[in-house]
Amino acid sequence: MAVADVTVMGAGIFGLSVAWTCLLRGASVRVIDPNGPGAGASGGVVGALAPHVPENWNEKKAFQFDSLIMAERFWAGVQEVSTLSPGYARTGRLQPVPDDAALDLARARAESARELWQGHAEWQVIRADDLADDKDWAPVTPTGWLIRDTLTARMHPRRACAALAAAIRARGGEVVADGPQTGAVVWATGVAGLQELTARHTRTVGNGVKGQGAVLAHAAADLPQLFADAIHIVPHEDGTTAIGSTSERDYDDPASTDAQLDDVIARARAAVPALRAAKVVERWAGVRPRTRSRAPMLGAHPLYPGQFIANGGFKIGFGMAPKVGQVMADLLLDGVDGIPEAFRPEASY
């Protein structure tokens, strides 16, 4: 197309989701990324779409909750048009309860989830011995109790980006390495975009946080994902299980893996009996964009008048993506600003 209604700079999960949502609402779209879809942090391996705990509710938690509820329909639409699976499934999650204080807190959260999650999902406290699924898959729990929630979902990051790009093209949009910027321009350039903002400010606006993850040859696609010893353990539909990740503010090589990942793998195996003999088939490292406020940065671009920004997904980008696409499409196409105050660029810039 010679002229697009919306040009998105960056083909990570935020950029692709904004473009897809605008396309569904009738706009012509062009996504520009010299490195291709999912080339940065969005090309990771873990894919845990995990909710915030149901307490101390705020607009960030409410936004994420809405997005997680939207996700099933969002990804089903992408799969239907692209004919590619994004690896989405709302399989829930299990977490061990380490002590009596944590057990009391988990039970209190079960009560608050009944109100805050509005009947769309549950937060339950169950005995590990009563688990109907494979007991070897359950994480080791000192108290004998587990938290089970039905809101958590999984996603295969690379396949999701590939499916979104294919769906955009199938509906007449462009995903290209270069091209003209026309129409409403949205910058979704991840760490590079935050570095540009910081370079033109007197303080740090955002930065990259390195994460390391691994893929193990263990098939458990129908079982819930786990969160144990601060590690996400996510079974994928392709017969593998992903684990991660680290959070490194200081690093020399953004793409290398090291002893920190070895520690993550060892802790995952100690927490989950079924993983103890699983072979590591891939090690991955990448840098995720984190804003100063830790929330996504959505709205008017601080540097480019009349243009827009969608950045800062950090660890929750895939979970936030359906709702990010919705509010940015509202702003770009209809001039309707439903962006939470905590997500506005001025919260970090």
N, C-alpha and C positions, 0 to 999 in steps of 0.2 A: 504494500500500500504506500502511496506517496505521502499521505498525511494521516496521522493517527490522532484520535481524540485524546488518548492518554499514552504517554511514554513513560515507561518504568525503567530506571537505571538500576540494574542489579537483578539477577535471576536466582536469588536465594529464596527461602520459604516466604518471607514477607513480600518481596517483589512479585513473585509468581502468584501469590494469593490475592494481592491487590489487583493484578492484571486480570486474573480469572474472574473475579467478582465483577469488575467493571465490564468485562466482555459479556457476562451473563445478563447484564443490565442494558445491553445494546450499544455500548461504546466500541469503537475500533481501538485496538491496543497494539503497542509495540514494546517488547521487552528487550533491552540491550545489555549484554554482558559479554565481554571479550573472552571470558573463561568458560562460558556455557552454564547451563542450569546446575545448581547444587555444587558449584566448584569450591565454595568456601566452607564455613562451619555447617551449612545446611547439608553437606555431603557426608555427615558423620554416620555412626553405626548404631547408636543406642535407641533412640526413638521412644522415650518414656513420656507419655502425656499424662502427667500426674497432677492432681489438684493440690491446691493449698489446703491446710488443715481447716476444718469448719469451725472456726472461732475467730474472735476479734475481726469481724467482717469489715471489709473496706471496698473501695471501688476497684482496686486492682484484683482482689479475690473474686468479686462479683463479675468482673469482665472476663476473667479466666473461666469461671464457672459457665457463663453463657456460651463461651467459645467451645468448651468441651462438650456441652449439650448439642451445639450446632454441628459438631465434627462428623458424626455418622452420616448425616444427609450431605454435608459438604463433600466428603471423600467419596461417597457413593456416586455423586454426580460426576466427579472427576474421573472415576473408573469407568462409568458408563460411556462417557464421550471419548476418552483416550483408549479404551480397551486394555489398559495397563493397571495392574493392582498397585495401589500405594502402600499396601501392607497394613492397612488400618483394621483394628478390631478392638472393641471395648471388652476386654477380658478381665478387667478388675486387677486388684493388687492385694498381696499379703505382706504384712510387716510383723516382725516379732515384738513382743512386749517384754522389756528387759527386767522390770522390777515392779513392786507394788505401787509405787508412786506413778509410774507410767501407765499401769493398769487403771488406776483411778482417773487419770487424765483421758485415757482412751475412751472410757465409759462416758465421761462428761462430753467428749466430742461426739459420741454417738447420739446423744440427746440434742446437741446443737445442730447436727447434720439433718435431723428430722425437720427442723425449721428452715435452715439456710439452703438446703439442697432441694427443697420444695417437692419432695416425693419423686424426683427424677433419678435419684441414686441413694444408696445406703452406705453408712459407715457402721460396721458391726464389730463386736468383740466376741471371738469364738474360741473354743478349746481346740488346740492343735489335734488332739485325739479324735475330734469329731469331724475333721476335714474329710470331705467326700473324695476329693481328688487324690492323686498320688502323694502319699505321705512323705516319700523321699524328696519331693519337690518343695515341701514346706521348709521355710528357714528355721534353723535351730532357735528355740525360744526358751530362755531360762525359767519363765513363769509357767510355761505350758499354755499360754494364751497367745492369740494372734489377732491383729487388726485386719479385717477384710473390707475393702471398699469396692463398690460397683461402678464408680465413676471413672477410674483410671483406664486409659486405653493405650494401645501401642501403635507405633508408626514405623515404617522402614524409611528413614530420611532420604536416601538416594532414590529409591523407587518412587517415593512421593513427589520429589522434584521432577523426576523424569515423566511421571504421569501428568503432572500439572502442565509441563511444557508441551507434551503431546496433545493434551486437551485444548490448550490455547490455540495451537496450530490447527487442530481439527475444526475449531469453530471460526477460523479465518484470521486469527491473530498472528503476530510475528514474534518469534524468539530468535534474536540474531546477535552476531558478535559486534556489529556496528551499524549505525544508521542515524538519520536526523532526529532531533528532539522536536516533536510537534505536539500541540495541544497541552493538556495539563501534564507537567513533568513531576515525577515522584522519584526521589533518591532513596534507594534501598540497598546501599552499598556496604553495609556491615562495618567491620573494623576500619576500613579505609575511610568511610564517611565520618566516623567518630574521630579519627585522627585528624582529618581536615578541620573539623569543628574545634578541636582542642588547639590546633596550631594557630587559629585565628582568635583565640580567647586568652584571658589571663589566668585561667585555671583549667584543670582537666575536666572535659565534658564527658568523656567516656574513654574506654580502653579495651584492649583485647585480653581475654582470659583464656589461657590454654586449657584444653581438656584432652585427656587420653582415654581411649576405650578399646575394648577387645571383642572379638567374635569367637564363640566356642562352637564346636560341632556337637550340639546337643539339641535334639528335636523335642519340643514341648509346646507346640504352637497353640494347642487348645487350653493350656494352663495359664493361670494368672501370672502377671509379672510380680516381682518381689522387690522390696526395699529393705535391705538388711546391712547393718554396719556401714550406713551412709552410702551404699552402693545400689544403683539401679540394675536389676537383672531382668532382661526383657526377651522372652521367647518370640521368635519371628516365624512367619508362615513358610519360610524357605528351609526350615529344618535346622536353623541355627539359634543360638541364644547370645545376645549382646550384653555386655556388662560395662559399666563406667559410672562416673568418670572422675578424673581429677579436676581441681580448680587451681590453676597456677597463674599468679600475677607476674611472677618473675621467671623468665625462661630465655634460653639462648637460641634454640632451634624450634620454631613453631610446628614443624612437621615430624619431629622425631619422637620416638617412644623410649622409655627408660625404666629404671627401677621403680619409679612411682606407679607405673602400670603393672609391673610385676606384683607389687603389693596389693593393688586392687584385685588382680586375678586370685591371689592367695586368699584374700579375705572373702571373696565370693565363694570360693571352694570350701572354705571353713564354715561358712554360713549355710550352705546348701549341699547336702550329701550327694544329690544327683549330679553335681558338677565336678566332683573330685577327680574323675578320670577323663573328663572331656578335653579333647584336643583344641588348642588355640589355632584358629585358621586365619585370623587377621588381627593385626594391631594397627590402631589409627590414632592420629593426633591432629588437632586443628585448633584454631583460635576463634572464640565466640565474642560477639560485640556486647559489651556491658556499659550502659550509661551510668553517669554519676549517681542518678537516683535509683538505679537498678530496675526501673520500669521501662517499657518500650517508649520510644520517642516518636510521636505521631502528630502530624499537623503541618503548619506553615514552616517552610525551611528557614532556619535562622540566617542563612547567608545569601540565599537566592530569592529576591522578592518575586512573588507570584508563583513560586514553585513549592514543592511539598517534600516531606521526609517521612519514612517509615523504617525505623532502625531500632537496634537494641533488644533483639529477641532473647539474647543470652541463653539461659537453659530452658526457657519456656516458649520459644518461638513457634514451634510446631503446634503446641497446645493453644496458643493465642491466635494463630493464623486465620482461622475462619472469621473470627470477630474483627480482627485487624482489617481484613479485606472488606468487611461490611462497612465499618465506620469510615474507612478511607474512601470507598466508593460513594458513600453518602456525601462526603465533603467535596470530592472532585466533580461529581456529576450533578448533584442537586444543591450544593452549597449548604448542606445541613451538617452542623458541627455537633456530633455526639461524642466527641473524644473526652474521656475523663480528665479532670484537672491534673492528676498525677502523671498522666501520659503526655502532656503538652511539652514541647521543646523547652519552654522556659523553666520547667522543673529541673532540667540538667544544664541548660545553657545560660 
